[in-house]
Amino acid sequence: MRYNIVFLDAASLGDADLAALQQPGCELQLFPYSAPADIVDRLQHADIAIVNKCRLDAAVLAQLPRLKAIMVAATGMDNIDLTAAATQGIQVFNVKDYAGTAVPQHVFALLLALSNQLCQYQQAVQRGDWSRSQNFCLLDYPMFELAGKTMVIVGYGSLGQATAELAKAFGMRVLIAERPDVTEIRPGRIAFNNALALADVLSLHCPLTPATQHLLNRERLAQLKAGAVLVNTARGGLIETEALIAALKSGQLLAAALDVLETEPPPAEHPLLQCRLPNLLLTPHIGWASREARTRMVLKIAANIQNFVNSRMETRR
């Protein structure tokens, strides 16, 4: 049997070499991008779908009786209706541990940019402030050291663990927050609300699920230690946008750095793009996207495809 493989948003991997996705016994079709209206038509004859951010909900999956497997080109699977897929017998595979270096590196790129006020000082140099200064240096924007500060990790999978190791290398104290919906605290963790009150830096690494949607709402942001720094490289939906803006304006948060927003790409009128806050740093969901990480991603997708095809062959014997 030959398997038809369709990658709906191949351009989301940039210039990564996709040759490994062409598997023996399979036909591969690549689309750079797919609008929601295109998805059903493009997957009508697909046995295997590869998606990064295209949404496959129950209504879409119900129109795809031939589909046998979904390869998610990411770790998070919040764009797939997993219950509907299971009901239809569609196997769903994600990719783990491909960005274990890239994401923690980006966490600290963001954190160091905030702690050392890099964006503000770069803009000051470009404005000519340094050239006009009577002092040999500029001291307009206060900086702080990471050593001795407490980082709270929310989501202690491989990315949270790798981020914790980097934090320790900077001399930070690391606390692991327990999930907020549990009554029993696991060894080595601290109750969620207690962790918020102790955080100088809060770094998010948990998946987006119905339980974690707006995990950081107005009430929880108010429970944070005053003057904390928030870093989110996980999913935008973990944070309530308007509550975040209010916390940044009030000073409850000293600063925030976000690599993810609830809608991606965000509309030009998105509140976080319009508020122009000096203590808010935004990057366009690039934490995962080092060249090395994207290469690992492709190879892991290829391995998932091969494992799926091999398992089907074993079943038919």
Backbone bond lengths (Angstrom), bond angles and torsions (degrees), N, CA, C in turn:
res aa  C-N    CA-C-N  psi(-1)  N-CA   C-N-CA  omega(-1)  CA-C   N-CA-C  phi
1 M - - - 1.467 - - 1.522 109.75 -
2 R 1.326 115.94 137.06 1.459 121.00 174.60 1.526 108.71 -99.32
3 Y 1.303 114.92 139.04 1.461 121.12 -178.43 1.522 109.55 -105.08
4 N 1.322 114.96 131.59 1.460 120.48 174.30 1.532 108.79 -90.15
5 I 1.325 115.31 122.22 1.462 121.93 179.95 1.523 108.42 -112.10
6 V 1.315 117.16 129.92 1.462 122.07 178.73 1.527 108.79 -124.96
7 F 1.326 116.01 122.22 1.470 122.44 175.38 1.523 106.54 -99.52
8 L 1.332 116.62 111.27 1.460 121.40 -171.67 1.524 113.96 -75.69
9 D 1.324 117.95 -30.10 1.472 120.32 -176.43 1.527 110.24 -137.79
10 A 1.321 114.84 58.92 1.466 121.18 -175.06 1.523 112.69 -62.34
11 A 1.326 117.30 -29.54 1.469 120.15 -179.43 1.524 112.00 -66.09
12 S 1.331 117.36 -14.38 1.462 119.80 178.84 1.524 112.04 -67.17
13 L 1.326 117.64 -14.22 1.465 121.07 176.41 1.518 111.98 -97.61
14 G 1.334 116.70 7.87 1.461 120.45 174.62 1.514 112.34 64.13
15 D 1.342 115.78 -133.72 1.460 120.38 -176.07 1.524 112.62 -93.37
16 A 1.331 117.48 18.87 1.461 120.21 177.50 1.527 110.10 -61.53
17 D 1.320 116.55 142.31 1.464 122.42 178.59 1.526 108.55 -74.80
18 L 1.327 116.88 117.42 1.464 122.39 -176.35 1.518 112.94 -97.52
19 A 1.327 117.71 9.56 1.464 120.94 -174.61 1.523 112.16 -57.83
20 A 1.319 117.87 -33.31 1.464 120.73 -177.27 1.524 112.46 -65.31
21 L 1.335 117.35 -18.36 1.464 120.17 179.77 1.520 112.29 -74.44
22 Q 1.320 117.00 -16.76 1.464 120.60 177.60 1.527 108.21 -80.29
23 Q 1.320 115.68 96.91 1.460 121.90 -174.62 1.525 111.03 -96.00
24 P 1.340 117.66 150.95 1.470 120.47 174.70 1.524 110.55 -57.43
25 G 1.310 115.63 136.15 1.453 120.32 179.52 1.511 114.23 78.24
26 C 1.336 116.37 13.94 1.464 120.36 -178.06 1.521 110.42 -131.88
27 E 1.319 116.10 148.00 1.460 122.94 172.12 1.521 107.89 -108.57
28 L 1.320 116.41 126.35 1.462 121.49 -175.90 1.517 110.63 -108.86
29 Q 1.324 116.46 128.41 1.462 122.11 175.31 1.526 108.42 -122.01
30 L 1.321 115.65 128.78 1.459 121.61 -176.86 1.521 110.76 -111.30
31 F 1.320 116.54 130.41 1.458 122.52 169.93 1.526 107.58 -116.44
32 P 1.337 118.19 130.51 1.472 118.90 179.79 1.524 111.60 -58.24
33 Y 1.332 115.87 -49.71 1.457 122.30 178.92 1.521 108.03 -142.41
34 S 1.333 116.01 157.10 1.462 120.73 176.38 1.520 109.03 -137.70
35 A 1.327 116.01 121.65 1.459 120.45 174.22 1.528 108.67 -72.52
36 P 1.327 117.82 157.04 1.467 119.56 178.98 1.523 113.24 -51.68
37 A 1.324 116.95 -36.67 1.464 120.18 -178.94 1.525 112.96 -70.10
38 D 1.335 117.47 -16.72 1.464 121.25 -178.47 1.523 113.46 -88.45
39 I 1.317 117.29 -19.53 1.461 120.48 -163.65 1.521 113.04 -63.28
40 V 1.323 117.67 -50.33 1.465 120.00 -176.17 1.518 110.84 -61.30
41 D 1.320 117.10 -44.30 1.462 120.15 -179.81 1.529 111.22 -62.53
42 R 1.314 117.36 -42.68 1.466 120.49 -176.55 1.525 112.91 -72.65
43 L 1.330 116.70 -23.40 1.466 119.83 -179.92 1.524 113.06 -101.85
44 Q 1.321 116.91 5.26 1.457 120.25 -174.21 1.525 112.42 -57.23
45 H 1.321 117.28 -36.47 1.469 121.03 -178.30 1.526 111.97 -112.07
46 A 1.311 116.45 17.96 1.466 120.40 -178.10 1.523 110.89 -88.54
47 D 1.323 114.99 137.89 1.461 120.99 170.12 1.526 110.51 -90.65
48 I 1.327 114.90 -33.79 1.461 121.52 -178.18 1.523 108.49 -130.50
49 A 1.312 116.69 127.18 1.467 121.52 175.29 1.519 108.83 -107.22
50 I 1.330 115.72 137.38 1.458 121.36 170.83 1.521 106.90 -111.79
51 V 1.317 116.61 126.09 1.464 120.74 179.95 1.522 109.09 -137.49
52 N 1.308 114.83 145.99 1.457 119.94 171.11 1.522 108.24 -101.82
53 K 1.326 116.58 -67.52 1.465 119.69 -177.08 1.524 113.47 -118.08
54 C 1.322 119.60 -4.16 1.466 120.08 175.99 1.530 109.31 -61.05
55 R 1.314 115.88 140.08 1.463 120.57 -175.78 1.529 110.27 -93.73
56 L 1.329 115.32 125.94 1.462 121.53 176.35 1.521 107.67 -115.97
57 D 1.337 115.48 93.04 1.461 119.78 -178.60 1.520 110.20 -94.50
58 A 1.324 116.38 -177.03 1.462 120.70 -175.53 1.521 111.68 -61.44
59 A 1.332 117.28 -39.80 1.464 120.54 -179.06 1.521 111.46 -64.09
60 V 1.324 117.09 -38.88 1.466 120.77 178.05 1.519 110.38 -69.53
61 L 1.321 117.36 -48.06 1.463 121.02 -176.74 1.526 111.90 -62.20
62 A 1.330 116.52 -33.01 1.469 120.01 179.75 1.519 112.17 -62.91
63 Q 1.331 117.24 -21.73 1.466 121.50 -179.86 1.526 112.60 -94.72
64 L 1.329 116.82 9.55 1.464 120.70 -175.69 1.530 110.45 -126.15
65 P 1.342 117.19 68.16 1.470 119.70 -175.91 1.526 113.74 -65.83
66 R 1.328 117.72 -21.11 1.465 119.88 -178.25 1.532 112.24 -82.62
67 L 1.315 117.60 -21.84 1.461 121.40 -172.55 1.530 111.03 -63.72
68 K 1.316 115.34 130.51 1.464 121.10 -176.51 1.521 113.03 -113.34
69 A 1.329 116.92 -26.59 1.465 119.25 -176.71 1.523 110.27 -152.06
70 I 1.315 115.11 148.33 1.465 122.36 174.46 1.520 107.52 -121.75
71 M 1.319 115.79 123.90 1.461 121.89 175.08 1.529 107.52 -102.26
72 V 1.313 117.33 110.90 1.461 121.35 179.95 1.526 108.43 -87.67
73 A 1.327 116.15 122.79 1.468 121.32 -179.73 1.528 109.51 -84.32
74 A 1.316 115.00 55.83 1.466 122.55 -177.97 1.517 107.03 -172.68
75 T 1.327 115.54 172.52 1.465 119.81 172.70 1.519 110.11 -87.30
76 G 1.329 116.88 -46.54 1.457 121.06 179.05 1.517 111.81 -69.45
77 M 1.327 116.24 139.91 1.467 121.59 -178.12 1.520 111.73 -122.05
78 D 1.344 117.44 28.21 1.455 120.46 -177.42 1.525 112.79 -70.05
79 N 1.337 117.90 -9.66 1.469 120.98 176.83 1.519 112.54 -90.26
80 I 1.324 117.96 0.52 1.464 122.57 -179.77 1.521 109.08 -115.21
81 D 1.340 116.81 133.87 1.462 120.03 172.25 1.527 107.07 -80.29
82 L 1.315 116.22 95.24 1.466 120.93 -173.98 1.524 111.80 -67.35
83 T 1.320 117.15 -33.24 1.463 120.23 178.90 1.520 110.66 -66.27
84 A 1.337 116.49 -45.64 1.467 120.33 178.80 1.523 110.74 -64.00
85 A 1.326 116.96 -40.20 1.462 120.26 179.01 1.522 110.56 -61.64
86 A 1.321 117.13 -45.15 1.462 120.43 -179.87 1.524 111.18 -63.46
87 T 1.329 116.34 -39.36 1.464 120.66 179.23 1.521 111.28 -60.78
88 Q 1.338 116.23 -36.79 1.467 120.84 -179.78 1.525 112.86 -87.35
89 G 1.317 117.33 1.41 1.456 119.95 -179.61 1.514 113.69 75.22
90 I 1.331 116.68 21.71 1.469 121.43 178.99 1.525 108.52 -90.26
91 Q 1.320 116.24 123.45 1.462 120.13 177.48 1.533 109.49 -81.25
92 V 1.319 115.95 140.30 1.465 121.18 -179.81 1.527 108.80 -120.82
93 F 1.329 115.40 127.45 1.461 122.22 -179.58 1.529 108.59 -119.84
94 N 1.311 116.76 134.05 1.462 119.47 171.78 1.523 109.22 -112.23
95 V 1.320 116.46 -178.73 1.464 121.64 -178.66 1.522 108.10 -118.88
96 K 1.305 115.83 121.95 1.460 120.96 -178.88 1.527 110.49 -111.24
97 D 1.305 114.52 154.75 1.473 122.14 169.61 1.527 114.05 60.31
98 Y 1.310 117.59 29.20 1.464 119.50 176.43 1.529 111.49 -93.19
99 A 1.328 116.74 -23.06 1.469 121.00 -175.30 1.521 111.50 -118.41
100 G 1.330 116.14 29.93 1.451 120.95 -176.00 1.511 114.19 -66.03
101 T 1.325 117.07 -19.00 1.465 121.60 173.63 1.520 110.68 -99.01
102 A 1.337 116.36 -42.24 1.463 121.06 -172.48 1.526 112.67 -64.72
103 V 1.322 117.57 -46.85 1.468 119.65 -175.62 1.529 112.13 -67.40
104 P 1.340 119.70 -50.04 1.472 117.80 176.38 1.525 112.76 -58.87
105 Q 1.329 116.77 -36.21 1.469 119.70 176.24 1.519 110.43 -59.81
106 H 1.332 116.59 -41.47 1.467 119.67 -179.61 1.528 111.08 -70.68
107 V 1.323 116.86 -36.07 1.469 119.39 175.52 1.521 109.99 -53.39
108 F 1.327 116.04 -46.33 1.460 118.65 -177.11 1.522 112.60 -80.05
109 A 1.317 117.87 -24.56 1.466 118.75 170.66 1.527 109.72 -61.69
110 L 1.326 116.12 -44.47 1.466 120.75 178.26 1.523 111.42 -65.99
111 L 1.326 115.45 -45.82 1.458 119.55 -176.75 1.528 111.61 -65.03
112 L 1.316 117.25 -40.70 1.465 120.31 178.66 1.528 111.34 -69.23
113 A 1.330 116.27 -35.31 1.466 118.96 176.33 1.526 110.57 -61.47
114 L 1.341 116.24 -37.82 1.465 119.87 178.33 1.524 111.90 -74.52
115 S 1.324 116.65 -46.50 1.467 119.17 -174.93 1.523 111.86 -65.90
116 N 1.334 116.73 -32.97 1.469 120.72 -179.12 1.524 113.12 -102.26
117 Q 1.343 116.60 7.57 1.468 121.51 175.47 1.536 111.37 53.58
118 L 1.332 116.29 42.04 1.464 120.06 -173.60 1.524 112.61 -62.48
119 C 1.329 116.65 -41.87 1.468 118.73 -177.98 1.528 110.78 -64.88
120 Q 1.335 116.57 -43.29 1.460 119.87 -178.74 1.528 111.25 -65.82
121 Y 1.320 116.88 -41.75 1.466 119.21 -179.28 1.529 111.81 -70.88
122 Q 1.323 117.31 -35.62 1.463 119.43 175.53 1.525 110.79 -62.24
123 Q 1.340 116.15 -43.79 1.461 119.88 178.16 1.528 111.10 -64.60
124 A 1.333 116.78 -37.17 1.466 120.19 178.92 1.523 111.23 -64.21
125 V 1.322 116.49 -41.03 1.467 120.38 177.70 1.520 110.25 -63.62
126 Q 1.331 116.25 -43.50 1.461 120.25 -179.37 1.524 111.58 -65.93
127 R 1.336 117.69 -30.56 1.471 120.95 177.37 1.524 112.19 -74.88
128 G 1.317 117.49 -12.57 1.454 120.93 -177.38 1.511 114.18 92.81
129 D 1.345 117.69 8.81 1.468 120.19 -177.99 1.527 111.75 -60.75
130 W 1.319 117.94 -39.45 1.461 120.85 -178.54 1.534 110.62 -67.68
131 S 1.314 115.06 -41.82 1.469 119.19 -179.68 1.524 111.62 -63.29
132 R 1.328 117.19 -31.95 1.467 121.39 -178.89 1.527 112.94 -88.20
133 S 1.327 116.83 -7.75 1.456 120.25 -173.85 1.529 112.07 -72.54
134 Q 1.322 116.63 142.38 1.462 121.17 172.35 1.527 111.46 -81.61
135 N 1.312 116.13 -16.88 1.463 121.69 178.91 1.530 109.19 -93.81
136 F 1.335 116.48 157.35 1.470 119.85 -179.81 1.523 112.07 -73.26
137 C 1.328 116.95 -14.88 1.468 120.89 -179.29 1.527 108.69 -138.14
138 L 1.325 114.96 169.13 1.462 120.87 173.99 1.521 108.75 -104.97
139 L 1.303 116.25 137.59 1.463 121.82 -179.89 1.528 111.18 -128.93
140 D 1.316 115.74 30.33 1.465 120.12 -173.41 1.524 113.31 -75.43
141 Y 1.316 117.19 -26.93 1.462 120.99 -173.30 1.530 108.77 -119.78
142 P 1.313 117.98 113.00 1.471 120.61 -175.06 1.526 112.09 -66.09
143 M 1.323 114.53 137.22 1.459 121.78 179.46 1.526 109.02 -110.73
144 F 1.335 116.07 163.66 1.466 119.60 175.87 1.523 109.32 -140.89
145 E 1.327 115.06 154.84 1.458 121.16 179.49 1.527 110.41 -90.34
146 L 1.332 115.73 149.35 1.458 120.77 177.89 1.523 111.74 -81.46
147 A 1.316 117.42 -32.00 1.463 120.92 -178.23 1.528 110.46 -56.74
148 G 1.325 115.01 132.09 1.461 120.12 179.67 1.511 114.58 87.65
149 K 1.335 117.75 -12.31 1.461 120.71 178.03 1.536 109.78 -81.84
150 T 1.324 115.67 159.52 1.463 121.96 179.95 1.520 110.02 -102.20
151 M 1.329 116.30 121.45 1.462 121.14 172.92 1.522 108.53 -101.97
152 V 1.319 116.11 128.19 1.459 122.36 173.93 1.521 108.23 -103.03
153 I 1.325 115.59 126.88 1.463 122.46 179.47 1.520 108.58 -100.71
154 V 1.326 116.96 126.53 1.466 122.34 174.31 1.527 107.17 -110.26
155 G 1.326 116.01 108.77 1.459 121.55 -174.65 1.517 109.50 101.05
156 Y 1.339 115.80 98.17 1.461 119.21 -170.95 1.526 111.25 -109.41
157 G 1.341 115.16 48.18 1.456 119.88 169.20 1.517 109.64 -81.10
158 S 1.323 116.20 -156.96 1.464 119.78 -175.51 1.529 112.01 -62.56
159 L 1.338 117.54 -37.44 1.466 119.72 -179.65 1.526 111.40 -71.86
160 G 1.322 116.52 -41.52 1.453 119.43 176.57 1.520 111.80 -62.58
161 Q 1.327 116.21 -39.94 1.462 120.28 179.49 1.525 111.40 -66.25
162 A 1.332 116.66 -42.90 1.465 119.68 179.48 1.525 111.13 -65.85
163 T 1.332 116.66 -37.77 1.466 120.38 176.86 1.523 110.52 -64.48
164 A 1.323 116.35 -39.59 1.463 120.36 178.32 1.523 111.39 -60.91
165 E 1.337 117.20 -39.76 1.464 120.13 179.81 1.527 111.13 -65.34
166 L 1.323 116.98 -39.83 1.465 119.39 176.33 1.527 110.84 -64.60
167 A 1.325 115.80 -40.86 1.467 119.48 179.49 1.528 110.75 -60.10
168 K 1.310 116.15 -42.51 1.470 119.83 178.93 1.527 110.66 -63.61
169 A 1.337 116.47 -36.46 1.468 119.65 178.61 1.526 111.44 -64.04
170 F 1.332 116.82 -27.03 1.466 121.14 176.43 1.529 112.11 -86.21
171 G 1.311 116.71 3.07 1.461 119.90 179.55 1.510 113.93 82.66
172 M 1.328 117.10 20.16 1.454 120.49 -179.86 1.527 110.56 -88.58
173 R 1.311 115.25 152.64 1.463 122.15 170.52 1.524 107.03 -86.66
174 V 1.333 117.45 133.46 1.462 121.30 -176.22 1.524 109.96 -114.87
175 L 1.333 115.93 129.80 1.457 122.93 173.50 1.524 108.69 -120.38
176 I 1.328 115.85 141.90 1.464 121.20 179.72 1.523 108.14 -106.28
177 A 1.321 116.72 119.04 1.465 121.04 -178.89 1.523 110.33 -78.20
178 E 1.317 116.13 134.43 1.455 121.15 172.38 1.527 108.91 -74.34
179 R 1.325 116.94 156.99 1.463 119.80 175.85 1.529 109.33 -61.00
180 P 1.325 117.72 142.37 1.472 119.48 -175.55 1.519 114.09 -72.19
181 D 1.337 117.80 -15.21 1.460 120.68 -173.56 1.527 113.24 -98.41
182 V 1.325 118.44 13.82 1.464 120.35 -178.30 1.526 109.96 -112.96
183 T 1.325 115.15 155.60 1.464 120.15 179.95 1.519 111.70 -101.01
184 E 1.321 117.18 -22.36 1.466 120.98 -179.04 1.524 109.75 -105.54
185 I 1.307 116.60 125.10 1.461 122.07 -178.48 1.524 108.97 -88.18
186 R 1.319 116.54 123.56 1.460 120.71 179.57 1.527 110.97 -71.59
187 P 1.324 117.25 152.48 1.467 120.39 177.79 1.529 110.92 -56.47
188 G 1.319 115.50 137.07 1.456 120.35 178.45 1.511 114.37 86.15
189 R 1.345 117.13 0.45 1.465 120.70 179.85 1.523 110.24 -119.05
190 I 1.316 114.37 168.92 1.458 120.49 -178.26 1.525 108.42 -131.66
191 A 1.320 116.31 144.92 1.468 120.78 -178.67 1.524 110.12 -52.73
192 F 1.317 115.77 140.79 1.460 121.95 -171.20 1.529 112.12 -54.74
193 N 1.320 117.14 -52.68 1.466 119.71 -177.08 1.526 111.78 -65.32
194 N 1.322 116.64 -36.19 1.470 119.77 176.49 1.522 110.73 -64.37
195 A 1.330 115.85 -38.68 1.468 120.06 179.69 1.521 110.86 -63.72
196 L 1.328 116.98 -41.08 1.464 120.01 179.29 1.523 111.24 -57.32
197 A 1.317 116.15 -40.83 1.466 120.61 -176.35 1.525 112.80 -70.52
198 L 1.338 116.86 -15.24 1.466 120.91 -177.55 1.523 113.23 -104.18
199 A 1.328 117.15 -5.03 1.467 120.88 -170.06 1.523 112.31 -81.27
200 D 1.323 115.88 121.26 1.464 119.97 162.85 1.522 109.55 -81.46
201 V 1.336 115.09 -34.37 1.464 122.26 176.35 1.521 107.47 -133.12
202 L 1.322 117.11 130.26 1.463 122.97 176.87 1.518 107.91 -114.31
203 S 1.333 116.69 120.49 1.466 121.16 -177.80 1.521 109.40 -118.09
204 L 1.339 116.42 123.96 1.465 122.23 -174.68 1.523 110.98 -96.25
205 H 1.347 115.33 130.86 1.468 121.13 179.91 1.524 111.91 -141.02
206 C 1.322 117.89 17.14 1.459 120.88 -176.48 1.526 110.77 -93.05
207 P 1.347 117.38 158.24 1.465 119.93 178.20 1.522 111.29 -73.10
208 L 1.324 115.67 160.57 1.462 121.31 174.28 1.518 108.34 -91.69
209 T 1.313 116.43 117.96 1.458 123.98 178.11 1.527 107.29 -134.87
210 P 1.335 118.09 171.11 1.466 117.88 174.37 1.531 112.86 -54.49
211 A 1.328 117.03 -31.55 1.467 120.42 -179.02 1.520 112.83 -75.46
212 T 1.339 117.39 -25.77 1.470 119.73 -177.69 1.523 113.24 -104.86
213 Q 1.337 117.82 0.43 1.461 120.30 175.71 1.530 109.31 -57.54
214 H 1.332 116.55 124.96 1.469 122.31 -176.80 1.534 111.20 52.83
215 L 1.319 114.58 43.35 1.465 120.85 175.16 1.522 110.57 -53.06
216 L 1.329 115.82 -41.42 1.462 120.78 175.44 1.524 108.42 -99.75
217 N 1.322 114.91 90.73 1.460 121.01 176.54 1.531 108.87 -98.87
218 R 1.311 116.80 -171.67 1.468 120.60 -176.84 1.539 111.10 -59.17
219 E 1.326 115.87 -42.58 1.467 119.79 -177.90 1.526 111.21 -63.98
220 R 1.313 117.17 -44.91 1.471 119.24 -177.12 1.523 111.78 -73.95
221 L 1.313 117.99 -35.14 1.465 119.02 175.88 1.530 110.61 -62.56
222 A 1.325 116.59 -33.02 1.465 120.26 177.84 1.525 111.82 -69.53
223 Q 1.340 116.84 -22.10 1.464 120.80 179.48 1.527 112.36 -83.33
224 L 1.323 116.80 -12.28 1.458 119.88 177.79 1.521 110.82 -63.69
225 K 1.311 115.36 149.25 1.456 120.67 172.19 1.525 108.90 -55.24
226 A 1.310 117.75 130.04 1.470 120.92 -178.28 1.523 110.27 -58.46
227 G 1.334 115.46 132.47 1.456 120.29 -179.86 1.511 114.40 84.47
228 A 1.332 117.37 16.55 1.465 120.79 178.79 1.526 110.61 -73.82
229 V 1.322 114.63 162.37 1.464 122.61 175.18 1.523 107.80 -112.56
230 L 1.320 117.14 134.16 1.461 123.31 -178.99 1.521 109.86 -111.90
231 V 1.336 116.36 130.58 1.462 121.78 176.20 1.524 108.08 -125.35
232 N 1.333 116.74 125.83 1.466 121.04 179.45 1.520 110.17 -125.69
233 T 1.330 115.78 109.74 1.468 121.62 173.73 1.522 110.47 -115.57
234 A 1.343 117.10 16.41 1.461 121.22 -174.89 1.530 111.18 -97.78
235 R 1.323 116.94 -86.69 1.459 122.17 178.85 1.525 108.66 -141.39
236 G 1.338 115.72 140.25 1.456 120.76 -176.79 1.508 113.60 -62.47
237 G 1.334 117.13 -33.01 1.451 121.12 -176.96 1.510 114.96 -68.10
238 L 1.326 117.38 -5.56 1.463 120.12 177.39 1.524 112.00 -71.18
239 I 1.335 116.68 -18.82 1.465 120.90 -174.29 1.526 109.83 -121.06
240 E 1.320 116.30 134.94 1.468 121.76 174.20 1.531 108.39 -77.79
241 T 1.322 116.58 117.02 1.461 121.67 -169.75 1.523 113.28 -58.64
242 E 1.314 117.59 -52.93 1.466 119.90 -175.83 1.526 111.44 -64.38
243 A 1.326 116.40 -34.69 1.463 119.57 177.34 1.524 110.76 -66.57
244 L 1.323 116.47 -36.93 1.466 120.56 177.76 1.524 110.85 -63.90
245 I 1.316 116.80 -46.46 1.465 120.53 179.69 1.525 110.42 -59.71
246 A 1.329 116.53 -42.96 1.468 120.17 179.47 1.526 111.13 -62.64
247 A 1.333 117.04 -40.67 1.468 120.65 -179.37 1.520 111.57 -67.70
248 L 1.327 117.11 -34.82 1.467 120.81 177.31 1.527 111.10 -70.71
249 K 1.311 116.97 -38.80 1.465 120.49 -179.61 1.524 111.95 -70.79
250 S 1.326 116.74 -35.13 1.467 120.43 -176.57 1.520 112.79 -80.22
251 G 1.338 116.78 -18.00 1.453 119.97 -175.56 1.516 113.47 91.74
252 Q 1.346 117.07 -2.78 1.470 119.01 174.04 1.527 109.58 -56.03
253 L 1.320 116.12 -41.01 1.459 122.27 169.35 1.520 108.54 -101.27
254 L 1.322 116.39 129.02 1.458 119.44 173.95 1.517 110.38 -66.70
255 A 1.341 115.36 -40.85 1.461 120.23 -177.90 1.517 108.86 -165.79
256 A 1.328 115.48 163.27 1.461 121.57 175.01 1.518 109.00 -142.62
257 A 1.323 114.99 144.82 1.463 121.79 174.79 1.515 107.76 -128.14
258 L 1.324 115.85 124.03 1.460 121.66 -176.37 1.521 110.03 -123.54
259 D 1.313 115.81 129.75 1.464 120.93 172.67 1.521 110.81 -101.94
260 V 1.328 116.85 -1.39 1.464 121.92 -174.43 1.528 109.55 -140.92
261 L 1.340 115.75 145.07 1.460 121.99 174.41 1.524 108.60 -128.28
262 E 1.326 116.19 165.68 1.470 119.61 -176.97 1.517 111.96 -63.47
263 T 1.318 117.31 -37.32 1.464 122.33 177.57 1.515 108.27 -116.01
264 E 1.335 116.35 126.63 1.465 120.68 -178.68 1.524 110.24 -133.61
265 P 1.334 118.43 126.72 1.462 124.89 -4.74 1.531 110.83 -68.82
266 P 1.331 117.31 151.01 1.461 119.92 -177.84 1.520 110.89 -76.69
267 P 1.325 117.59 147.22 1.462 119.23 173.16 1.523 110.06 -65.95
268 A 1.322 116.19 154.90 1.471 120.40 -177.77 1.522 112.09 -59.24
269 E 1.329 116.60 -27.04 1.469 119.90 -178.18 1.533 112.48 -90.50
270 H 1.317 118.15 10.43 1.467 120.74 179.45 1.533 109.38 -55.31
271 P 1.329 118.33 134.47 1.472 120.57 -176.67 1.528 114.07 -55.07
272 L 1.325 117.67 -35.56 1.463 119.38 -178.89 1.524 112.38 -74.39
273 L 1.320 117.06 -20.48 1.465 120.40 174.30 1.519 111.34 -84.99
274 Q 1.313 116.07 -25.40 1.462 120.82 -175.78 1.526 113.58 -91.12
275 C 1.338 117.60 -21.20 1.471 118.38 -170.94 1.530 113.37 -75.44
276 R 1.341 118.30 -22.21 1.476 122.57 174.11 1.528 112.45 52.88
277 L 1.297 117.39 44.23 1.457 120.92 -179.17 1.528 110.46 -83.12
278 P 1.331 118.49 133.55 1.465 120.41 -178.91 1.521 113.40 -69.77
279 N 1.334 117.07 -18.03 1.463 120.46 -179.53 1.525 112.64 -100.96
280 L 1.332 116.08 20.56 1.464 122.05 176.97 1.520 109.18 -121.80
281 L 1.328 116.03 125.03 1.458 122.29 178.64 1.522 108.52 -116.64
282 L 1.322 116.61 125.00 1.464 122.08 -179.41 1.519 110.20 -119.07
283 T 1.329 116.22 135.62 1.466 121.61 170.09 1.523 108.15 -127.23
284 P 1.347 117.96 152.37 1.468 122.14 -168.58 1.531 114.53 -86.76
285 H 1.317 117.04 63.63 1.473 124.56 176.75 1.533 111.29 49.35
286 I 1.322 115.44 57.41 1.466 121.06 -176.35 1.522 113.01 -113.56
287 G 1.332 117.54 -0.56 1.453 119.49 -175.54 1.514 113.88 -58.44
288 W 1.320 116.92 -31.09 1.467 122.26 -176.91 1.524 113.33 -86.36
289 A 1.345 117.68 -9.35 1.462 121.03 -154.22 1.517 115.81 -102.37
290 S 1.324 119.19 25.13 1.463 118.31 172.70 1.527 109.19 -59.67
291 R 1.309 116.27 155.87 1.470 119.87 179.51 1.532 110.72 -58.40
292 E 1.334 115.19 -40.81 1.465 118.58 -178.71 1.526 111.25 -65.63
293 A 1.328 116.41 -40.54 1.462 120.29 -179.19 1.523 111.18 -65.88
294 R 1.320 116.97 -39.96 1.468 119.52 179.44 1.524 111.21 -67.94
295 T 1.317 117.26 -34.28 1.466 120.03 175.33 1.526 110.26 -64.20
296 R 1.331 116.35 -44.88 1.469 119.35 177.38 1.521 110.81 -62.21
297 M 1.324 116.57 -38.94 1.458 121.00 178.36 1.530 111.12 -56.29
298 V 1.326 116.96 -50.50 1.466 121.00 -178.11 1.523 110.47 -60.70
299 L 1.307 117.10 -44.66 1.467 120.47 -178.61 1.525 111.36 -64.67
300 K 1.318 117.37 -36.00 1.463 120.37 178.88 1.533 111.33 -72.66
301 I 1.335 117.48 -36.11 1.469 119.56 173.98 1.522 109.52 -62.70
302 A 1.330 116.52 -44.89 1.465 120.73 178.83 1.523 110.72 -58.84
303 A 1.328 117.02 -41.73 1.465 120.46 178.47 1.525 110.98 -65.05
304 N 1.336 117.01 -38.69 1.464 120.17 177.22 1.525 111.19 -63.24
305 I 1.326 116.25 -41.96 1.469 119.96 177.77 1.520 109.98 -61.66
306 Q 1.327 116.68 -47.58 1.457 120.43 -178.03 1.526 111.18 -62.72
307 N 1.320 116.90 -41.33 1.467 120.02 178.29 1.519 111.35 -63.31
308 F 1.336 116.05 -40.30 1.464 119.43 178.72 1.522 110.92 -64.78
309 V 1.321 116.90 -48.49 1.468 120.94 -179.36 1.525 110.19 -60.98
310 N 1.320 116.99 -43.95 1.468 120.18 -179.88 1.521 111.42 -63.00
311 S 1.331 116.66 -39.46 1.464 119.57 179.91 1.519 111.09 -65.88
312 R 1.324 116.70 -35.78 1.471 120.01 177.06 1.521 110.80 -66.60
313 M 1.325 115.76 -39.40 1.465 119.80 178.60 1.523 110.64 -64.89
314 E 1.339 117.02 -40.49 1.460 120.66 178.94 1.523 110.52 -64.30
315 T 1.333 116.31 -38.70 1.464 120.63 -178.66 1.522 111.46 -64.09
316 R 1.343 116.52 -34.82 1.465 120.45 -176.84 1.522 112.81 -79.89
317 R 1.318 118.31 -13.21 1.472 120.33 -178.35 1.522 111.64 -75.14
